Amino acid sequence: MFVTLAKKMDYIESGIEGISLCNLWDNGTGGGTSIVCLSADAYFPKHAHLGWEQAYVLSGEVKLGDVTVKTGDYLFAGIGDIHDARAITDSKLLVFTEKGIDILDEG
């Protein structure tokens, strides 16, 4: 069993302005479980998924391609799916990934 207590969670800058994350678990294949925080108007560039991704919106509103997800919404992206993301409001997502991603543009 593996437990991360909230008071021990460390958020790090992602290297993309306005986006930080807390890596909760690394699965050893470039994926794992993270909490991703996006400031309003933060942009995550268009990217392709090397494995599946699941995300649950804990708070806020994020535009993913042509779709806007809000608190309580769920996203599944399969292998090869391509999208970008722009936070409409300050947002927090719980993200589970199988593998990494390939960034296709720098926004």
C-alpha positions as CSV (number, residue, x, y, z in Angstrom):
1,M,0.0,0.0,0.0
2,F,1.2,3.5,-0.8
3,V,-0.3,6.6,0.9
4,T,0.5,10.3,0.3
5,L,-0.8,12.6,3.0
6,A,-2.1,16.0,1.8
7,K,0.2,17.8,4.1
8,K,3.2,16.1,2.4
9,M,2.2,16.8,-1.2
10,D,4.8,18.9,-3.1
11,Y,3.7,20.9,-6.1
12,I,6.4,21.6,-8.7
13,E,6.4,23.9,-11.7
14,S,5.9,22.0,-15.0
15,G,8.1,24.2,-17.1
16,I,4.9,25.6,-18.7
17,E,3.8,29.0,-17.4
18,G,0.8,28.7,-15.1
19,I,0.9,24.9,-14.7
20,S,2.2,23.1,-11.7
21,L,1.7,19.5,-10.6
22,C,2.0,17.1,-7.7
23,N,3.2,13.6,-8.8
24,L,1.5,11.2,-6.6
25,W,2.7,7.9,-8.2
26,D,5.1,7.0,-11.0
27,N,4.2,3.8,-12.9
28,G,7.6,3.4,-14.4
29,T,6.5,3.7,-18.0
30,G,6.3,7.5,-18.2
31,G,2.9,7.7,-16.7
32,G,1.3,7.6,-13.3
33,T,-1.1,9.7,-11.2
34,S,-0.8,13.5,-10.7
35,I,-2.8,16.5,-9.6
36,V,-2.4,19.2,-12.2
37,C,-3.1,22.8,-11.3
38,L,-3.7,25.4,-14.1
39,S,-3.9,29.1,-13.6
40,A,-6.6,30.9,-15.6
41,D,-5.5,31.2,-19.2
42,A,-2.6,28.8,-18.8
43,Y,-2.0,26.9,-22.1
44,F,-0.8,23.3,-22.4
45,P,0.4,22.8,-26.0
46,K,-1.1,20.4,-28.6
47,H,0.2,16.9,-27.8
48,A,-0.2,13.3,-28.8
49,H,-0.8,10.5,-26.2
50,L,1.6,7.5,-26.2
51,G,-0.8,5.7,-24.0
52,W,-4.3,6.3,-22.5
53,E,-5.0,9.3,-20.2
54,Q,-7.9,9.7,-17.8
55,A,-8.6,13.0,-16.1
56,Y,-11.3,14.1,-13.6
57,V,-11.8,17.8,-13.1
58,L,-11.6,18.6,-9.4
59,S,-12.3,22.3,-9.8
60,G,-12.5,24.9,-12.5
61,E,-13.1,25.0,-16.3
62,V,-10.7,23.9,-19.1
63,K,-11.1,23.9,-22.8
64,L,-9.7,20.8,-24.5
65,G,-9.8,21.3,-28.2
66,D,-13.4,22.1,-29.0
67,V,-14.8,20.7,-25.7
68,T,-15.0,22.6,-22.4
69,V,-14.9,20.5,-19.2
70,K,-15.9,21.7,-15.8
71,T,-15.9,20.6,-12.1
72,G,-17.1,17.0,-12.0
73,D,-16.4,16.2,-15.7
74,Y,-14.3,13.2,-16.8
75,L,-12.0,12.9,-19.8
76,F,-10.5,9.8,-21.5
77,A,-7.9,10.1,-24.2
78,G,-6.7,7.0,-26.0
79,I,-3.4,6.2,-27.6
80,G,-2.7,8.6,-30.5
81,D,-5.4,11.1,-29.4
82,I,-4.3,14.7,-29.9
83,H,-5.5,17.8,-28.1
84,D,-4.3,21.0,-26.4
85,A,-5.7,22.5,-23.2
86,R,-6.4,26.1,-22.0
87,A,-7.6,26.9,-18.5
88,I,-10.6,29.2,-18.6
89,T,-10.5,29.6,-14.8
90,D,-8.1,28.5,-12.1
91,S,-8.4,24.7,-12.4
92,K,-7.3,21.5,-10.7
93,L,-7.4,18.0,-12.3
94,L,-6.7,14.5,-11.1
95,V,-4.8,12.8,-14.0
96,F,-4.0,9.2,-14.6
97,T,-1.7,8.3,-17.5
98,E,-0.4,5.1,-18.9
99,K,2.6,6.6,-20.7
100,G,4.1,9.9,-21.7
101,I,3.1,12.4,-24.4
102,D,4.7,14.0,-27.5
103,I,4.4,17.8,-27.5
104,L,3.5,18.7,-31.1
105,D,3.7,22.5,-30.8
106,E,4.9,25.0,-28.3
107,G,1.7,27.1,-28.4
